[in-house]
Amino acid sequence: MELKKQSLLNLIIYLVLYLLGGTLVIALITSIVSNINNISYDTLFNQISSTTYTDLNLFKLANFTATLSNFITYLLMFIALIIVNFKYLKENFFKIKNKYISFIIYSIVGFIIIYGLTYVINYLYDLYNIGVSDNQDTIVNYIKYGNALISFFAVVICAPLVEELIYRYSIFSLFNNRIISYIVSILFFMLPHMLSTTSDMLTWFLLAIPYLISGFMLAYIYDSSKNIYASVIAHMLNNLMSFIVIVL
């Protein structure tokens, strides 16, 4: 029962900071940046919400604003979840030395499988002009036109720990049935990454496949290793590799 309460608290923290906190943060940062650069709030905010632009400088400023807002939101979740789950994270950390070989196998091999399958799928999509999800486009813009360093900390450091604590640890702790845990974990991981993608149903489903595969693999790594850090490391390495590819 205590474990379920802990998981529910994690989910509440995540939802409040992700939805309400994210909205307030981007409103605040947009207001500050617009005042500093003598641009109207509406002009900057509308550019943040748009994927097209006529003014490159405004586009870069909008992406910087969104990148900083995204980082602050994830940082708040990162700090809050570490505080709430400190005991659990500490216990899992000390468990690594007892099973460090299996830990390395799960995290490294898991990362290779996730990135390899995603790479192949995206290659095929590019070959047939299917494109990528709006979430992926947004991350690319954050890194290229926003701020690469801020994006690094948000995407490679904060997001993996936050998402593994929520989509793996919390979800698996709430359900006694492993099959249900897998299904909910995979869907909850996929949906936030696909919410901004607007396309026909077939294309939307195709673009969701890489997230479904990643969600399944990360759930499997967590469930099999019995250590949150295995899925966190695999997640971090995957995001790091994607970050490097975008930067280069």
Summary of the structure (lengths in Angstrom):
residues: 248
radius of gyration: 18.6
end to end distance: 47.8
largest distance: 57.2
contacts: 799
relative contact order: 0.13
helix: 87%
strand: 0%
